[in-house]
Amino acid sequence: MKIIVIGAGAWGTAMAISAARNPSGHQVVLWARDGAQAEQMAATHENVRYLPGIPLPQSLILGGGDTGSLMQAVPEANLIVIATPVAGLRPTLQQLHEQWQNVRVPVAWLCKGFEPAQDPDAPHPFGLMPHEIQRQAAPGMQAGALSGPSFAQEVARGQPTALVAASDQPLVRDAMVAAFHGPTLRVYANDDLAGVEVGGAVKNVLAIATGLADGLNLGLNARAALITRGLAEIARLGIALGAQSETFMGLSGLGDLVLTATGELSRNRRVGLLLADGKTVQQAVESLGHVAEGVYSARTVLQRARHLGIDMPITQCVVSLLDGQLKPVEAVAALMGRDPKGEIL
């Protein structure tokens, strides 16, 4: 297969490394938006900014800067992988769609989150999930999401990982499995694209809450409660958006939530830890050096939930914390002060 990965951040680079090492002998192109970054990677054989110390395979083809030459390569590909943050998904899809509307190349995105609302006068007062963005920006495109519990560093090092290839189109699922399934990376197919995307997006918000609880030394009981009730919030929203309930007990639901809420490599959990330490949101984000999608998608998740009449108290507290309406200890008190109720989704 010829695979083009657009976006040379940590996750895009890790997946390009994994595909290039696949025993199937794929031809893999990693495309950086910044031409200077591509030149640096070619000179050092590593992504110094995002994955320092991890060598790039000699077979990995590096490019960047000139989108014209990138677009020329698209028709020759068997799979296009978009590895931008959610904010970059729409323009990338539009560019692919405008240039190659008649080229039936499967497209997969790696981002997890909700797009901020584009227009206050739009008919809906909320942002969209990636597959909804694709339907607007590139209608008719054969596309899906690659998601699941995974840290870029571990995938790049070849440590065992399991992911989900989600699409309502078998051709797209098959392309993702063929591109990435290998000795250290197991890829499961799933046709519940909405469920996989909801799990991948909302777990980032909930990881901020668990990081906050850990930073305040609330204990393992509190962490378990947040993860469990957080999963209930994910399922409520997902089911309201047409997802299958079983999806949230799988890799992109429970698996991704547990990893992001407890893993030391989690950027969103790190935001919660820093907020508990007295840092401002801006200070927390600037200290990461990477995007923490939960910070940017929390408000949109809550907007979407309110529009559907879905109760998401943990998400509400995270948004109030990020907006400066609550202090860390006040956010915890707000959750613990809720009226008793039955344990239901």
N, C-alpha and C positions, 0 to 999 in steps of 0.2 A: 504493500500500500504506500501511496504518497500522502503524507499527513502534513498540513500546515497549521502551526500553532501561532495565533495572533495575540501577542502580549507576552512580554518577557519579565513579568514579575516572578515572585517565588513559586506560585502555583503553576503558571504556564511553563516556566522553566522545568519544574519537577516533572510535569506530565510529558514534556518533550524529551527529557532524559529517559524516562521510563519507556516511551514508545521507541526511541532510538536503540535501546538495549534489548528490545523484544526479539526473541529468537526467530521470528518470522522475517526479519531483515527489512523492516520498513525504511523508507526514505522520509526523513523528518526534517522539516524546516521550522526553525524558531524565529519569529519575526518581532523585533523590538520597534516600538513607535519611535524611539530615540536612536538615530543612526550612530551617535557617539557611543551609546551603550552597546550596540551591536559590535562596533569596532573593538571596544574594550573586551568584550567576551571572546571575540576571535583571537585577540592578542594574549589573553591570560588563560583561556580555556576554562573559565568559570564565570558565574554571575556574581561578581564581587559584591554588588549592592544587596542582592536579595538572598542568595544562597552561597555565602562565602565558604571556601574550603571544600566544596563539592565539585569535582572535575566534570566537565562536559564531555560526552563521548566524542571521539574523533569523527565519527560518521555524521554527527549532528550538523546540519547546514544552518548558518546564521545569516540573518539579513535584517535590515531596518532602515527607517527614514523614508525612503521613496515608496509611497503607496502605489504608484503606477506600476512598478515592477512586481509588487505583491499581487495586484489584481491580474496581471498577465499570467501569473502562476496558478491562480485559482482554478481555471478549467481543467488543469492537468491533475488536480488533487482527487483523492478518493474520500477524504474527510477534512473539513475545516473545523478547527477548534478555536473558539473565541475565549481568551483567557484574560479579558479586561475586567475591572470592577463593574458592578451593575450600571454605574453612571456612563460607562463607555459602550454598553451593549447596543443601545439604539443606534448611535451613529455608525458603528461597525456593521450592523445588520443592514442599515440603509445603503451603505457604500457597496456592500456585497450584492444587494438586491438590484441597485441601479446599474451596476456594471455588468452583472451576469444573471439577468432575470431568467434566461432560458437554459442556464447550466444547472443540471440536477445533481449538485454535489451536496451530500449530507453535511449538516452543520451542527456542532455541539457547543454549548457554552458551559463554562466552569463556575461562573459567578453565582453567589448565593445572596439573595436579598430582594427588597422591593425598590422599585424606582420611585424617587420623590415625585409628588404631583407635578405635572408639567404646566398646567394652566388652571388658574383659580376659577376661570369661567367655563371649564370643561364640564361635561354632563355628569362626571363622577368626581367627588371631592377626595380622591386618593390616588396613590401611585399604583403601578402595575407590577405583576410578577414577570419574570423573564419570558415565559411562553406567551404571555399577553402582549408584551412589547414586540415580540417577533411577529405576531399576527397583524399588528399595526404597521410595523416598519418593513416587513418582508413577507407579505401574504403569499401563501403557497409554498414557501420554503420548506424543505424536508429537514426537520430540526428536532433537537432534544437537549437534555441536560445530563451531565456527568457529575454525580454528587456522592456524598457519603462521608463517613468518619475518617478524616485524613489530614495529616499535617504535611506540608510540602517537604520539609527537611527529611522526614522518614521515607516518603515515596522516592525522593531523589537518591537516598542512600540505599535503596533497594530493600527496605524493611517490609515485612508482610503487611498488606493492606487490602481491604475489600471495598469496592465502590458499586454504585448503581448507575446503569445506563438507562435513562428514562426517556421514553418517547411514545406517542401513540402510533408511530409508524415503524413496522418491523425492520425496514431497510436501514433506518437510522440507528436503531438499537444494535443491529447486527454489525454495522460499521464501527460503532464505539467498542463493542466487545472484541472485534477482530483487531482493532488498533491497539488496545491496551491490555487485554487479558494475557497474562504471562506467568512465569514461575513465582514472582513475588507480588503480583497485583491480580486479584481475582475480581472480575466484573460480572455482576448479576444484572439481567435485563428486567425491566419493569415498565408497564404501560401506563402507570399512574403518574403522569408528568406533574399535575397540579400538586399531588400529595408530596412527591419528592421535593418540589420547589418550596412548598410551605415549610416542611421540616428543616430544610437547609437554611431558610431565611430566619425563621423565628428563633431557632436555637441560638443564634448569635446574640439576640436581645436577652434571652434567658441566661446566657453565659455571663453577661454583665452583672446580673443579679446574684449569681452564685459566686462570682469573684468578689462582689461587695460583701456578701455574707462571710466568705473566708477571710477577707481583709479585716473584718470586724471581729474575727475570732468567735463566731457564733456557734461553731462546732459542726460535727459531721451529721448530727440529727437534722440541723437546719439545712445543710446542703442536700441531704436526701429528700427532705420535704420540698425544697425548691425544684429539684429535678423532676420529682414525681408530679407535682402540681403544674410544673411548667409543661410537661408532656401532655397533660390534660388541656392546657391552653392551646398548644399546637394542634391537637386533634380536633378541638372545637372549631377552630378557625378553618382548618383544612377540610373538614366534612362540610362546612357551610359553603366552601368554595368548590365542592364537587369531588373531593378526594375520597379515596377508599380508606376506611379506618385501619385496615391491616397494615397499610404502608407505614403508619407511625410506630409500629412495633418492630420495624425493620431497620436496616442500616441507615437510611436517610432520616429516620425519625429518632427512635430511642438511641441508636448507635451514635449518630452525629451529636445529639444533645449531650450524652454522657461524656464523649471525648472533649467537646468544646467547653463544657461546664467545669471539667476537672483537670484537663491536661495543662501542663506547665507551658506548653508552646502556644496556647490559645491567646490570641490577641484580644479578643472580646473579654475573656476572663481577666486578662491583665488590666483592661480599662476599669473593671469593677474594683480590683485590688488597689489601683491608684486613686480612685475616687474615695475609697475607704481610708486611704492614707492622707486625705485632705487636698489632693490635687484637683484642679479644675478640669472640666472636660477637655478644654483646649490643651492644657498641659499634658493630660493623659494621652491624647491622640498624637501630639507632636513627639512625645517620647518613644512612640512605637516605631516610627519610620516606615510603617506599612499601613494599609487601610484596615480599619476595624469596621466591618459592614454593619454590625449591630448598632453602632452610634448613628449611622446615617439612615438606617431602615426602621428604627424603633417607632418613630412618629407615624410613618406610613403604615406599619403593621397595625398600630392602634387605630388609625383612621379607618382602615379597611374593616377592622373588627367592629367598630362603632357603627359603620354603615350597614353591617349585617346584623347588628344587635347582639354581638358576641361579647361575653364578659371575659376580660383578660386582665385580672388585677395585678399580676406580677409585671406584665408589660406596661401597665399604667404607671406603676411605681418607678420603673426604669425611665420612662419618658419624663415623669415629674422630676426625677433626679437629674437627668441630662439637661432639662430646661431650667434648673436652679430653683424649682418650686419646693423641693424637699431636700433636706440634708440626709446623709446616709442613715443615721440612726432614726430619723423621722420616717424614712422609707420602710425600714424594718418594722417600726411601730405601726405604720399604716396597714401592713400586711397582717400582722399578728392581732390587730384590733378589729378585724372583720368579723361580722356576725357568724355564729356557727351554722353549718349547713351539712347536708349529706354529701358523701363522697361520690360525686357523679361527674361525668365529663362536662 
